[in-house]
Amino acid sequence: MKRSTRIGVDIGGTFTDFVLHDDSRGVTRIGKRLTTPDAPSRAIVEGIERLLAETNTGAAQIGSIVHGTTLITNTVLERTGAKIGLLCTEGFRDVLEMGRESRYDVDDLFLPPVPVIVARRLRRPVRGRLLASGVEHEPLNLDDVVREVRWLVETERIEALAIAFMHAYRNPDHERRALEAVRALYPDLLVTLSSEVAPEIREYERTNTACVNAYVQPRVHAYLGRLASDLAGIGFEGDLYIMLSGGGITTVEDARRFPVRLIESGPAAGAMAAAFVARQIGEDHMISFDMGGTTAKMCLIEGGKPNLKHEFEAGRIRKFKQGSGLPLKLTVVDLIEIGTGGGSIAAVDANGLMKVGPRSAGAQPGPVAYERGGTEPTVTDADLVLGYLNPKFFLGGEMALSLEAVRRAMQDRLGDRLGIDAMDAARGIQAIANETMAAATRMHLAEKGKDPRAHSLMAFGGAGAVHGYALARLLKVPRLIVPMGAGVISALGFLVAAPAVDEVRGYLTRLDGADWPVVNALFAQMEAASRDLLASAALGNGEIAIRRQADMRYVGQGFDVTVDLPGGPLDASKVGKIKEAFNAAYLARFGRVVKGVAIEAVNWRLQASLPAQDITLAYSCVQGEALRGEREVYFDGFGFRKARVYDRYVLAPGVRIAGPAVVEERESSCSFGPDCSFTVDRFFNLVVDIDHGGRAATQARAELSMEDAR
């Protein structure tokens, strides 16, 4: 039987989203159902079974399922991972607590330290030492390794082990020999080597990455095993793949070895979907805005690709304070994530001020409107009061919303304490939530030297489409794009992301004195490993594309920028081109270059990727009347206006409609004020042009065009 069906699954804090696509039959179907936090695989199986029934597809016809999970993020945030041990080089037992020896808030005299995830007694030093060049200075003492591992396993009952020795990124020999000794004693013990999970410079970050990988590994093993078993139970015989934090796709086996690389897999899927739509419609400068039930994520999409970065800070104890979390060395989509979602709870603090988030009602009990036990007003509840949501058409009418219950909660929990009515409370929630997201977006772009007015905004996620217009007005972007299936578009990202492998090797050297045979050998090693993984996993078809980069900096600097490298073998003749590329990247980032200072490379990177599948959520329009009626909707700056309500599934390409208007679809709803009009393009996206009453946005886009030309 031909297995032509592919399914993408995105588990969010409130809802689990699905996209089914069968290229041979030209069938695409989307779905959404409440997440089941106690057993996430239950919502996955139930959602897939429904899609199969709706499309008359047998489980045996599913070729692949691509999945993203928040399990790793939640495990680190909640500190609910495994009990782990660490083998480290003698004298470096306290690397995790010393960290960078800096304070993440210099104004707080009672600053709590970042909690380490390996207790000091479980960090066991062993003798053996490598020099920074990778040359052995002192042989590894295997007796130490055996003694300490036995104590960790038999006395402390650890569930997983991390091994991180000094300079292992340059020479993994000591770590590999230690692994052999551990395997001989405990063949089933889960072991992470720092030289495998993060083979690059920076001792603290490399050790921390290895420890976090070990910390989450037992839970991920159990979760993926349970999911595979549940899927097999409904007759699934295809391949299960997992989204990486950098937007690529990998196998279950690789995910089990390196679960830390999945820590941002859910948010990455949304960015990949936004990049896919940007390429389809030719938008080179776009901001993706993904707002779900728990968080909102903003990402810059340029040239049809999301920006990437090669470090990530997990489990911050203070959300916006850099340095208050666990720094990890891995490739992630460069986005900003804040605790503002549809389920974000509004409350009055001790100072008598309204606050929105980061606490979320989640799927259980959910917003008040769901009538599933929630008693605290949320952003979704405010959306209902202000007319953005139709209480009789939520999830296509499958879930009724209680407007009366929301009004009572708004008044009891907020209005009475603030001396206002329920309507003003709802407006306050909206203002706070929208301005919080706008401020975060401005900050994210400002750090990159970008002006939001020179970009379009793509809004998606169950709540993103609802809030897209308000955010676009605050950012003064000239165009808003709401894709078809906006409420579940992140799940589409799993299907359009290219299967990819990211490899890195640390080798610190000045460009003028680099040992180029060593560099070429590193790239050959990385390329061979990447090709083997892509080929053995049958992740896709087509020619493998190779992209080579280096993390570079001026000598004396502590941080670096990532630069694309020229093709072919590298040698001294290409140093000039590499320097030019570095100076261009440095200039774009910092607005200046430093003359007369040598340049050095820190890490060497390679990405191998297969072509992504080109699919569409376009469909044949439903016949009927597009206009459903009218209702009062609140638009900031305009007050309540009577807006026409349209059925999105009836709107055909080429239709142009002036605001105020509401467009409803099964998984979401979007509203547009009197200052804009929208067109349905050939991909069934809603393309909204907003009149900001000035030339600021036009000027910003003109400046960007001049910058691109330069």
URJOMO-V756441 format. One record per residue. RES is the residue in three letters. PHI is phi in degrees with one decimal (999 if undefined). PSI is psi in radians with two decimals (999 if undefined). Layout:
BEGIN
<<RES,PHI,PSI> <RES,PHI,PSI>>
END
This chain:
BEGIN
<<MET,999,2.35> <LYS,-75.4,2.24> <ARG,-101.5,1.53> <SER,-103.0,-0.04> <THR,-92.6,2.35> <ARG,-124.2,2.51> <ILE,-131.6,2.32> <GLY,-106.4,2.40> <VAL,-131.8,2.19> <ASP,-122.5,2.01> <ILE,-91.0,2.06> <GLY,-107.0,3.09> <GLY,-67.6,-0.47> <THR,-114.2,-0.83> <PHE,-121.9,2.66> <THR,-108.0,2.20> <ASP,-108.0,2.64> <PHE,-137.0,2.52> <VAL,-134.3,2.17> <LEU,-108.1,2.32> <HIS,-137.0,2.26> <ASP,-124.1,1.80> <ASP,-65.4,-0.63> <SER,-66.9,-0.55> <ARG,-100.8,-0.11> <GLY,66.4,0.63> <VAL,-109.9,2.25> <THR,-132.6,2.28> <ARG,-139.6,2.43> <ILE,-115.7,2.78> <GLY,-153.7,2.85> <LYS,-155.2,2.35> <ARG,-150.8,2.78> <LEU,-61.6,2.40> <THR,-67.3,2.59> <THR,-112.1,1.55> <PRO,-58.1,-0.57> <ASP,-70.2,-0.49> <ALA,-150.9,1.45> <PRO,-55.9,-0.55> <SER,-67.4,-0.37> <ARG,-64.5,-0.80> <ALA,-64.1,-0.63> <ILE,-62.7,-0.88> <VAL,-63.8,-0.76> <GLU,-64.7,-0.71> <GLY,-66.7,-0.72> <ILE,-65.6,-0.74> <GLU,-60.2,-0.67> <ARG,-67.0,-0.78> <LEU,-60.4,-0.72> <LEU,-62.3,-0.71> <ALA,-67.0,-0.70> <GLU,-69.5,-0.46> <THR,-107.4,0.12> <ASN,54.1,0.87> <THR,-117.8,2.39> <GLY,-86.3,2.61> <ALA,-59.3,-0.54> <ALA,-70.1,-0.22> <GLN,-86.0,-0.14> <ILE,-76.0,2.05> <GLY,-79.5,-0.68> <SER,-156.5,2.65> <ILE,-124.0,2.23> <VAL,-112.2,2.29> <HIS,-133.4,2.56> <GLY,-126.3,2.64> <THR,-140.3,2.60> <THR,-98.3,0.17> <LEU,-59.0,-0.74> <ILE,-68.3,-0.81> <THR,-58.2,-0.84> <ASN,-64.5,-0.65> <THR,-62.4,-0.74> <VAL,-71.3,-0.74> <LEU,-60.8,-0.78> <GLU,-86.5,-0.11> <ARG,53.4,0.89> <THR,-114.9,0.45> <GLY,-80.6,-2.95> <ALA,-78.6,2.84> <LYS,-81.6,2.06> <ILE,-125.2,2.79> <GLY,-116.7,2.85> <LEU,-133.5,2.22> <LEU,-97.0,2.17> <CYS,-133.4,2.95> <THR,-70.9,2.41> <GLU,-54.9,2.30> <GLY,97.2,-0.14> <PHE,-124.6,0.57> <ARG,-67.3,-0.48> <ASP,-104.7,0.36> <VAL,-55.8,-0.73> <LEU,-64.7,-0.64> <GLU,-82.9,-0.58> <MET,-69.3,-0.66> <GLY,53.9,-2.27> <ARG,-96.9,0.05> <GLU,54.7,0.80> <SER,-138.5,2.74> <ARG,-99.7,2.34> <TYR,-80.6,-0.17> <ASP,-147.2,1.76> <VAL,-73.6,-0.20> <ASP,-94.0,-0.13> <ASP,-99.8,1.93> <LEU,-74.5,-0.28> <PHE,-113.9,0.66> <LEU,-63.2,2.11> <PRO,-75.4,2.44> <PRO,-72.1,2.75> <VAL,-69.1,2.12> <PRO,-65.8,2.31> <VAL,-82.9,2.73> <ILE,-102.6,0.05> <VAL,-127.2,1.98> <ALA,-59.2,2.63> <ARG,-59.4,-0.66> <ARG,-67.1,-0.32> <LEU,-94.9,0.02> <ARG,-99.7,1.87> <ARG,-110.3,2.07> <PRO,-80.7,2.53> <VAL,-131.5,2.66> <ARG,-80.2,2.57> <GLY,136.1,2.39> <ARG,-151.1,2.35> <LEU,-107.1,2.57> <LEU,-80.7,2.95> <ALA,-60.2,-0.44> <SER,-77.9,-0.18> <GLY,95.7,-0.09> <VAL,-75.6,2.42> <GLU,-72.0,2.21> <HIS,-99.6,-0.66> <GLU,-139.6,2.26> <PRO,-61.2,2.61> <LEU,-68.3,2.29> <ASN,-90.6,1.75> <LEU,-69.7,-0.43> <ASP,-63.3,-0.69> <ASP,-61.5,-0.77> <VAL,-60.1,-0.85> <VAL,-63.1,-0.80> <ARG,-61.2,-0.82> <GLU,-70.8,-0.68> <VAL,-67.1,-0.71> <ARG,-59.6,-0.75> <TRP,-63.8,-0.75> <LEU,-63.5,-0.76> <VAL,-79.0,-0.82> <GLU,-87.1,-0.50> <THR,-97.7,-0.84> <GLU,-90.4,-0.24> <ARG,58.0,0.83> <ILE,-67.2,2.71> <GLU,-99.9,-0.37> <ALA,-155.7,2.82> <LEU,-133.1,2.41> <ALA,-111.4,2.48> <ILE,-123.7,2.09> <ALA,-140.3,1.82> <PHE,-104.7,2.71> <MET,-57.5,2.31> <HIS,60.7,0.41> <ALA,-66.8,-0.35> <TYR,-65.8,-0.46> <ARG,-88.4,-0.54> <ASN,-149.4,1.87> <PRO,-83.8,0.13> <ASP,-57.4,-0.82> <HIS,-62.6,-0.75> <GLU,-64.4,-0.70> <ARG,-67.9,-0.67> <ARG,-68.0,-0.64> <ALA,-64.8,-0.69> <LEU,-60.8,-0.75> <GLU,-59.0,-0.72> <ALA,-66.0,-0.70> <VAL,-66.8,-0.77> <ARG,-60.4,-0.64> <ALA,-64.3,-0.56> <LEU,-87.2,-0.78> <TYR,-135.1,1.42> <PRO,-63.6,-0.38> <ASP,-96.7,-0.04> <LEU,-71.0,2.33> <LEU,-76.9,2.16> <VAL,-128.2,2.35> <THR,-115.7,2.25> <LEU,-100.3,2.30> <SER,-63.6,-0.53> <SER,-72.3,-0.23> <GLU,-98.8,-0.74> <VAL,-81.6,-0.51> <ALA,-153.0,1.23> <PRO,-77.8,1.13> <GLU,-146.5,2.87> <ILE,-65.1,2.80> <ARG,99.3,1.73> <GLU,-61.5,-0.81> <TYR,-61.7,-0.87> <GLU,-66.0,-0.70> <ARG,-65.4,-0.78> <THR,-63.2,-0.74> <ASN,-64.0,-0.71> <THR,-63.1,-0.75> <ALA,-62.8,-0.71> <CYS,-68.2,-0.74> <VAL,-65.0,-0.68> <ASN,-59.3,-0.80> <ALA,-66.2,-0.62> <TYR,-62.3,-0.67> <VAL,-97.7,-0.19> <GLN,-60.8,-0.80> <PRO,-60.3,-0.70> <ARG,-67.0,-0.71> <VAL,-66.9,-0.73> <HIS,-55.6,-0.84> <ALA,-65.8,-0.74> <TYR,-64.6,-0.85> <LEU,-66.3,-0.62> <GLY,-64.3,-0.75> <ARG,-65.9,-0.72> <LEU,-63.8,-0.79> <ALA,-59.9,-0.71> <SER,-66.0,-0.76> <ASP,-64.6,-0.68> <LEU,-68.2,-0.68> <ALA,-62.6,-0.54> <GLY,-65.4,-0.39> <ILE,-101.3,0.16> <GLY,97.7,0.19> <PHE,-74.2,2.19> <GLU,-123.5,0.10> <GLY,-84.7,-2.72> <ASP,-105.2,2.40> <LEU,-104.0,2.15> <TYR,-119.4,2.81> <ILE,-126.7,2.45> <MET,-78.2,2.35> <LEU,-87.6,2.80> <SER,-63.8,-0.42> <GLY,-88.4,0.08> <GLY,95.9,-0.04> <GLY,-88.0,3.14> <ILE,-123.3,2.44> <THR,-137.0,3.06> <THR,-84.7,2.85> <VAL,-62.2,-0.68> <GLU,-61.9,-0.77> <ASP,-67.5,-0.65> <ALA,-63.5,-0.64> <ARG,-68.9,-0.59> <ARG,-72.4,-0.72> <PHE,-128.1,1.12> <PRO,-63.4,-0.41> <VAL,-60.9,-0.45> <ARG,-72.7,-0.08> <LEU,-101.0,0.10> <ILE,-60.9,-0.50> <GLU,-116.8,0.55> <SER,-65.7,-0.64> <GLY,-66.0,-0.98> <PRO,-57.5,-0.61> <ALA,-61.7,-0.63> <ALA,-61.9,-0.71> <GLY,-62.6,-0.73> <ALA,-65.1,-0.65> <MET,-68.2,-0.64> <ALA,-65.1,-0.74> <ALA,-63.1,-0.71> <ALA,-63.6,-0.68> <PHE,-61.2,-0.82> <VAL,-65.0,-0.70> <ALA,-58.8,-0.73> <ARG,-67.0,-0.68> <GLN,-60.1,-0.76> <ILE,-99.3,0.01> <GLY,76.5,0.52> <GLU,-93.0,1.90> <ASP,-84.4,-0.34> <HIS,-131.2,1.77> <MET,-141.8,2.58> <ILE,-107.7,2.15> <SER,-89.5,2.39> <PHE,-128.2,1.86> <ASP,-114.6,1.87> <MET,-118.5,2.01> <GLY,-107.0,-2.57> <GLY,-83.5,-0.39> <THR,-116.8,-0.69> <THR,-136.7,2.90> <ALA,-121.3,2.40> <LYS,-124.5,2.30> <MET,-120.5,2.37> <CYS,-142.5,2.46> <LEU,-87.1,2.20> <ILE,-112.5,2.03> <GLU,-127.5,2.32> <GLY,62.3,0.50> <GLY,76.7,0.25> <LYS,-135.9,2.51> <PRO,-76.8,2.62> <ASN,-67.9,2.55> <LEU,-117.1,2.70> <LYS,-136.6,2.89> <HIS,-118.2,0.45> <GLU,-153.3,2.69> <PHE,-150.9,2.51> <GLU,-111.0,2.03> <ALA,-102.9,2.64> <GLY,60.9,0.74> <ARG,-61.7,2.35> <ILE,-82.3,-0.26> <ARG,-130.4,1.96> <LYS,-48.3,-0.81> <PHE,-104.0,0.21> <LYS,-100.5,1.86> <GLN,-63.7,2.34> <GLY,100.6,-0.14> <SER,-93.0,0.15> <GLY,-126.6,-2.82> <LEU,-102.7,1.92> <PRO,-73.8,2.32> <LEU,-124.1,2.56> <LYS,-101.1,1.72> <LEU,-161.9,2.82> <THR,-87.3,2.18> <VAL,-134.7,2.71> <VAL,-66.3,2.30> <ASP,-81.0,1.70> <LEU,-137.9,2.92> <ILE,-113.7,2.38> <GLU,-126.2,2.26> <ILE,-129.0,2.76> <GLY,-82.6,0.97> <THR,-126.2,1.95> <GLY,-142.8,-3.12> <GLY,-60.1,-0.56> <GLY,-90.1,0.06> <SER,-62.6,2.30> <ILE,-87.8,2.37> <ALA,-99.0,2.33> <ALA,-149.6,2.86> <VAL,-99.6,2.19> <ASP,-85.0,-3.07> <ALA,-64.5,-0.37> <ASN,-91.3,0.09> <GLY,78.9,0.37> <LEU,-108.7,2.53> <MET,-78.6,2.35> <LYS,-124.5,2.54> <VAL,-122.8,2.09> <GLY,73.4,-3.13> <PRO,-80.1,-0.06> <ARG,-61.5,2.44> <SER,-127.7,2.53> <ALA,-75.0,-0.29> <GLY,57.9,-2.68> <ALA,-85.4,-0.49> <GLN,-128.7,2.01> <PRO,-86.2,-0.21> <GLY,85.6,3.08> <PRO,-58.2,2.80> <VAL,-57.5,-0.68> <ALA,-59.7,-0.45> <TYR,-72.9,-0.36> <GLU,54.7,0.83> <ARG,-117.4,0.38> <GLY,110.3,-0.12> <GLY,-71.3,2.39> <THR,-122.7,-0.20> <GLU,-102.3,2.27> <PRO,-61.3,2.52> <THR,-126.3,3.10> <VAL,-62.1,-0.73> <THR,-60.4,-0.67> <ASP,-62.8,-0.71> <ALA,-65.4,-0.67> <ASP,-57.8,-0.69> <LEU,-68.0,-0.80> <VAL,-61.0,-0.65> <LEU,-87.4,0.05> <GLY,93.6,0.05> <TYR,-73.2,-0.51> <LEU,-111.7,2.53> <ASN,-94.8,1.98> <PRO,-62.3,-0.31> <LYS,-101.1,-0.01> <PHE,-130.1,0.44> <PHE,-76.0,2.26> <LEU,53.4,0.74> <GLY,69.1,0.34> <GLY,95.5,-0.03> <GLU,-74.9,-0.44> <MET,-125.3,1.96> <ALA,-78.2,2.50> <LEU,-109.1,2.46> <SER,-99.7,1.80> <LEU,-68.2,-0.65> <GLU,-65.3,-0.75> <ALA,-62.4,-0.66> <VAL,-65.9,-0.79> <ARG,-60.0,-0.70> <ARG,-64.5,-0.78> <ALA,-65.3,-0.71> <MET,-58.5,-0.78> <GLN,-71.4,-0.78> <ASP,-70.3,-0.76> <ARG,-85.9,-0.52> <LEU,-121.1,-0.95> <GLY,-57.4,-0.86> <ASP,-64.6,-0.60> <ARG,-76.6,-0.49> <LEU,-100.9,-0.14> <GLY,74.4,0.59> <ILE,-132.7,3.00> <ASP,-91.6,3.05> <ALA,-62.0,-0.62> <MET,-65.9,-0.75> <ASP,-65.6,-0.61> <ALA,-62.4,-0.74> <ALA,-63.5,-0.73> <ARG,-63.8,-0.64> <GLY,-64.2,-0.74> <ILE,-59.8,-0.80> <GLN,-60.4,-0.82> <ALA,-61.9,-0.77> <ILE,-66.2,-0.83> <ALA,-61.3,-0.82> <ASN,-67.1,-0.73> <GLU,-70.7,-0.57> <THR,-61.2,-0.77> <MET,-68.7,-0.66> <ALA,-65.4,-0.73> <ALA,-63.4,-0.72> <ALA,-64.7,-0.69> <THR,-66.1,-0.77> <ARG,-59.3,-0.77> <MET,-63.7,-0.76> <HIS,-61.4,-0.75> <LEU,-74.9,-0.63> <ALA,-62.5,-0.62> <GLU,-62.6,-0.37> <LYS,-104.4,0.11> <GLY,71.4,0.51> <LYS,-110.7,2.64> <ASP,-108.3,2.09> <PRO,-60.0,-0.45> <ARG,-67.2,-0.27> <ALA,-93.0,0.19> <HIS,-127.8,2.77> <SER,-89.2,2.82> <LEU,-118.8,2.22> <MET,-107.8,2.09> <ALA,-108.2,2.29> <PHE,-156.4,-3.11> <GLY,91.7,2.76> <GLY,-55.4,-0.65> <ALA,-101.7,-0.27> <GLY,-63.8,-0.75> <ALA,-63.5,-0.61> <VAL,-65.0,-0.70> <HIS,-99.9,0.01> <GLY,-59.9,-0.77> <TYR,-63.0,-0.79> <ALA,-63.8,-0.71> <LEU,-67.5,-0.70> <ALA,-60.4,-0.68> <ARG,-67.8,-0.71> <LEU,-65.7,-0.64> <LEU,-84.0,-0.21> <LYS,61.2,0.60> <VAL,-77.5,2.51> <PRO,-79.2,-0.36> <ARG,-139.5,2.39> <LEU,-118.3,2.36> <ILE,-120.9,2.20> <VAL,-118.2,1.88> <PRO,-72.7,2.75> <MET,-60.6,2.40> <GLY,69.6,0.60> <ALA,-54.8,-0.61> <GLY,-65.7,-0.36> <VAL,-128.5,0.34> <ILE,-65.2,-0.42> <SER,-60.2,-0.63> <ALA,-65.3,-0.51> <LEU,-63.5,-0.58> <GLY,-57.2,-0.55> <PHE,-66.4,-0.51> <LEU,-89.7,-0.41> <VAL,-103.5,-0.08> <ALA,-73.1,2.48> <ALA,-77.6,2.33> <PRO,-57.5,2.22> <ALA,-147.6,2.69> <VAL,-129.3,2.27> <ASP,-110.3,2.22> <GLU,-124.7,2.64> <VAL,-146.1,2.56> <ARG,-138.0,2.38> <GLY,-89.5,2.25> <TYR,-157.1,1.75> <LEU,-82.5,2.12> <THR,-159.7,2.56> <ARG,-72.1,2.51> <LEU,-61.6,-0.69> <ASP,-69.7,-0.31> <GLY,-122.8,0.37> <ALA,-68.8,2.53> <ASP,-89.0,1.61> <TRP,-65.0,-0.57> <PRO,-59.1,-0.61> <VAL,-65.8,-0.77> <VAL,-62.3,-0.83> <ASN,-62.9,-0.59> <ALA,-67.4,-0.67> <LEU,-62.5,-0.78> <PHE,-66.0,-0.66> <ALA,-63.9,-0.71> <GLN,-63.9,-0.79> <MET,-65.9,-0.73> <GLU,-65.4,-0.72> <ALA,-62.9,-0.78> <ALA,-63.6,-0.71> <SER,-66.9,-0.79> <ARG,-63.8,-0.67> <ASP,-62.2,-0.76> <LEU,-65.7,-0.81> <LEU,-64.3,-0.66> <ALA,-72.7,-0.79> <SER,-69.8,-0.49> <ALA,-87.2,-0.14> <ALA,52.1,0.81> <LEU,-75.7,-0.29> <GLY,174.7,-3.12> <ASN,-119.7,2.83> <GLY,111.7,3.12> <GLU,-79.7,2.39> <ILE,-78.2,2.23> <ALA,-94.7,2.36> <ILE,-113.5,2.27> <ARG,-124.4,2.21> <ARG,-114.3,2.39> <GLN,-141.3,2.93> <ALA,-140.9,2.49> <ASP,-86.4,2.08> <MET,-129.9,2.80> <ARG,-160.6,2.89> <TYR,-75.1,2.49> <VAL,-57.8,2.27> <GLY,105.1,-0.29> <GLN,-83.9,2.74> <GLY,-100.4,-0.21> <PHE,-131.3,2.90> <ASP,-136.6,2.96> <VAL,-122.5,2.63> <THR,-94.1,2.31> <VAL,-128.4,2.40> <ASP,-72.5,2.50> <LEU,-107.8,2.68> <PRO,-69.0,2.79> <GLY,-76.4,2.95> <GLY,80.0,3.05> <PRO,-59.1,2.47> <LEU,-94.1,2.43> <ASP,-154.3,-3.08> <ALA,-60.1,-0.46> <SER,-69.4,-0.30> <LYS,-102.4,0.05> <VAL,-60.6,-0.68> <GLY,-59.1,-0.81> <LYS,-64.4,-0.68> <ILE,-65.2,-0.72> <LYS,-63.4,-0.72> <GLU,-61.2,-0.74> <ALA,-64.5,-0.70> <PHE,-64.9,-0.82> <ASN,-61.9,-0.65> <ALA,-65.4,-0.76> <ALA,-66.5,-0.68> <TYR,-67.3,-0.72> <LEU,-63.4,-0.74> <ALA,-64.3,-0.57> <ARG,-82.6,-0.74> <PHE,-117.4,-0.10> <GLY,78.8,0.17> <ARG,-160.9,2.86> <VAL,-125.4,2.81> <VAL,-107.8,2.07> <LYS,-91.8,2.58> <GLY,78.1,0.23> <VAL,-117.8,2.37> <ALA,-66.8,2.69> <ILE,-113.0,2.44> <GLU,-129.9,2.68> <ALA,-103.2,2.46> <VAL,-105.9,-0.91> <ASN,-129.8,2.68> <TRP,-119.2,2.23> <ARG,-121.2,2.60> <LEU,-140.6,2.33> <GLN,-119.7,2.23> <ALA,-112.5,2.27> <SER,-141.8,2.62> <LEU,-99.9,2.80> <PRO,-61.5,2.48> <ALA,-82.6,2.73> <GLN,-82.1,2.41> <ASP,-97.7,1.85> <ILE,-125.0,3.01> <THR,-142.9,2.63> <LEU,-96.5,0.15> <ALA,-64.1,2.73> <TYR,-152.6,3.02> <SER,-83.6,2.23> <CYS,-60.1,2.48> <VAL,-72.5,2.39> <GLN,-78.4,2.42> <GLY,148.3,-2.94> <GLU,-89.9,2.14> <ALA,-71.5,-0.60> <LEU,-79.9,2.07> <ARG,-91.4,-0.40> <GLY,149.6,-2.70> <GLU,-138.8,2.69> <ARG,-155.8,2.81> <GLU,-77.5,2.22> <VAL,-131.2,2.43> <TYR,-89.0,2.24> <PHE,-123.5,2.11> <ASP,-58.1,2.27> <GLY,93.6,-0.29> <PHE,-123.1,-0.25> <GLY,76.1,-2.82> <PHE,-76.9,2.28> <ARG,-130.1,2.61> <LYS,-78.7,2.04> <ALA,-113.0,2.44> <ARG,-76.2,2.44> <VAL,-108.5,2.20> <TYR,-118.5,2.59> <ASP,-87.1,1.99> <ARG,-62.5,-0.55> <TYR,-73.3,-0.12> <VAL,-102.5,-0.32> <LEU,-73.5,2.11> <ALA,-95.9,2.73> <PRO,-53.8,2.45> <GLY,97.1,-0.31> <VAL,-66.3,2.38> <ARG,-125.3,2.27> <ILE,-133.4,2.38> <ALA,-92.0,2.56> <GLY,-80.1,2.93> <PRO,-76.5,2.46> <ALA,-153.7,2.71> <VAL,-124.9,2.33> <VAL,-118.4,2.13> <GLU,-108.4,2.38> <GLU,-133.5,3.05> <ARG,-61.3,-0.73> <GLU,-97.4,-0.09> <SER,-166.3,-3.12> <SER,-150.6,2.56> <CYS,-135.8,2.52> <SER,-124.9,2.51> <PHE,-132.1,2.34> <GLY,-80.6,-3.06> <PRO,-68.7,-0.24> <ASP,-93.8,0.32> <CYS,-150.3,2.94> <SER,-142.1,2.76> <PHE,-133.8,2.69> <THR,-123.7,2.57> <VAL,-94.0,2.07> <ASP,-86.5,-3.09> <ARG,-70.7,-0.24> <PHE,-97.8,0.14> <PHE,70.0,0.32> <ASN,-75.2,2.58> <LEU,-89.5,2.07> <VAL,-107.1,1.92> <VAL,-105.5,2.12> <ASP,-99.7,2.20> <ILE,-111.0,2.29> <ASP,-94.0,1.86> <HIS,-88.9,0.06> <GLY,71.1,0.49> <GLY,-166.6,3.12> <ARG,-105.7,0.17> <ALA,-61.6,-0.81> <ALA,-65.7,-0.71> <THR,-61.8,-0.75> <GLN,-63.5,-0.73> <ALA,-62.4,-0.73> <ARG,-68.7,-0.60> <ALA,-65.0,-0.71> <GLU,-64.3,-0.67> <LEU,-64.7,-0.71> <SER,-62.6,-0.69> <MET,-65.0,-0.68> <GLU,-63.9,-0.74> <ASP,-62.7,-0.69> <ALA,-64.0,-0.65> <ARG,-66.7,999>>
END
